[in-house]
């Protein structure tokens, strides 16, 4: 071994900076893009904003939206409670894909900015030809990718009860 320690210890040491970077990035993307997408659908970006706009526009043409408006609900309530709630499945899918793409992006980001996370560990292991470390990190990235996609698929039930 190049690092003279087991791979699990190396991964545990480098996991926190990587998770912090990933969580901050996704939080900013979601907090900015979803409201902009709703605003864009209501009045007229990023991928999440485009998908949000398209989903909300499609949902706004449904019968239950017309019924909610006919009942006299305020437009904000119609948008938030009915339109956005029912348009959430494609939005969650795009967010899940973004999280999965972020896994690959940490390698570049951590290397460029010298952040001592899993991405930098991967690059250092490749340069040192430390195959057990490379295998461990790639296995972790793969497991996280599969778990994120599984969580996204399972979350569809909460957003759309028709999916069972």
C-alpha positions in Angstrom: 0.0 0.0 0.0 1.2 3.5 -0.8 -0.5 5.0 2.3 0.5 2.2 4.7 -3.1 2.0 6.1 -6.3 0.3 5.3 -8.6 1.8 2.7 -11.6 2.1 5.1 -9.5 4.4 7.3 -8.5 6.5 4.3 -12.0 6.9 3.1 -13.3 7.7 6.6 -10.7 10.5 6.9 -11.6 12.0 3.6 -15.4 11.6 3.6 -16.3 14.7 5.6 -14.9 17.4 3.2 -16.4 15.6 0.3 -19.9 15.3 1.9 -19.7 19.0 3.0 -18.9 20.1 -0.6 -21.6 17.9 -2.1 -24.3 19.0 0.4 -23.6 22.7 0.0 -23.6 22.4 -3.8 -27.0 20.5 -4.0 -28.6 22.8 -1.4 -27.7 25.9 -3.3 -28.8 24.4 -6.6 -32.2 23.3 -5.2 -32.8 26.5 -3.2 -32.2 28.7 -6.2 -33.6 26.5 -9.1 -36.9 25.3 -7.7 -38.3 28.8 -6.9 -37.0 30.1 -10.2 -38.6 27.3 -12.1 -42.0 28.0 -10.4 -41.6 31.7 -11.2 -40.6 30.9 -14.8 -43.7 28.7 -15.2 -45.9 31.4 -13.7 -44.3 34.3 -15.6 -41.5 32.9 -17.9 -31.7 28.7 -16.5 -30.6 25.8 -15.0 -31.7 22.2 -15.7 -33.7 22.0 -12.5 -35.4 25.3 -13.3 -36.3 24.1 -16.8 -37.7 20.8 -15.6 -39.6 22.6 -12.9 -41.1 25.0 -15.4 -42.1 22.3 -17.8 -43.6 20.1 -15.1 -45.5 22.9 -13.5 -46.8 24.1 -16.9 -48.0 20.6 -17.7 -49.7 20.3 -14.3 -51.3 23.7 -14.6 -53.4 22.4 -17.5 -54.9 19.5 -15.5 -58.6 19.4 -14.4 -57.9 19.5 -10.7 -56.0 22.8 -11.1 -59.1 24.3 -12.8 -61.2 22.9 -10.0 -59.0 24.4 -7.4 -59.2 27.8 -9.1 -62.9 27.5 -9.5 -63.2 26.9 -5.8 -61.6 30.3 -5.3 -58.2 29.3 -3.9 -55.5 31.9 -4.1 -53.1 31.5 -7.1 -50.2 30.9 -4.7 -52.0 28.1 -3.0 -52.9 26.5 -6.3 -49.3 26.7 -7.4 -47.7 25.5 -4.2 -50.2 22.9 -2.9 -51.5 21.5 -6.2 -49.2 22.2 -9.1 -45.8 22.0 -7.6 -46.7 19.0 -5.4 -47.9 17.0 -8.4 -45.0 18.2 -10.6 -42.4 17.1 -8.1 -41.5 13.6 -9.6 -39.5 14.9 -12.6 -37.9 17.6 -10.4 -36.8 15.0 -7.8 -35.4 12.9 -10.7 -33.3 15.7 -12.0 -32.0 16.5 -8.5 -31.1 12.8 -8.1 -29.2 12.9 -11.4 -27.5 16.1 -10.2 -26.3 14.4 -7.0 -25.0 11.4 -9.0 -23.1 13.7 -11.4 -21.7 15.5 -8.3 -20.0 12.3 -7.3 -17.8 12.5 -10.4 -17.4 16.2 -10.1 -15.8 16.0 -6.6 -12.7 14.5 -8.2 -12.1 17.5 -10.4 -13.2 20.1 -7.8 -11.1 18.7 -4.9 -8.1 18.3 -7.2 -8.3 21.9 -8.5 -8.9 23.5 -5.1 -6.6 21.0 -3.1 -9.5 20.0 -0.8 -8.4 16.8 1.1 -11.5 14.8 0.3 -12.3 11.5 -1.6 -11.8 13.1 -5.0 -8.3 14.1 -4.1 -7.7 10.7 -2.5 -8.7 9.1 -5.8 -6.3 11.2 -7.9 -3.5 10.6 -5.4 -4.2 6.9 -5.5 -4.2 6.8 -9.3 -0.9 8.7 -9.5 0.7 6.3 -6.9 -0.9 3.2 -8.5 -2.4 2.2 -5.2 -4.9 -0.2 -6.6 -6.7 -1.2 -3.3 -7.4 2.4 -2.6 -8.6 3.0 -6.1 -10.9 0.0 -5.9 -12.2 1.1 -2.5 -13.0 4.6 -3.5 -14.6 3.6 -6.8 -16.7 1.0 -5.0 -17.9 3.7 -2.5 -18.7 6.1 -5.4 -20.7 3.3 -7.1 -22.6 2.3 -3.9 -23.5 6.0 -3.3 -24.6 6.3 -6.9 -26.9 3.3 -6.7 -28.3 4.3 -3.2 -29.1 7.9 -4.5 -31.0 6.5 -7.5 -32.8 4.0 -5.2 -33.7 6.8 -2.8 -35.0 8.9 -5.6 -37.1 6.0 -7.0 -38.5 5.2 -3.6 -39.3 8.9 -2.9 -41.8 9.0 -5.8 -44.4 7.4 -3.6 -44.3 10.4 -1.3 -44.8 12.9 -4.1 -47.3 11.0 -6.2 -49.6 8.5 -4.4 -50.6 7.1 -7.8 -47.2 5.5 -8.0 -47.2 2.3 -5.9 
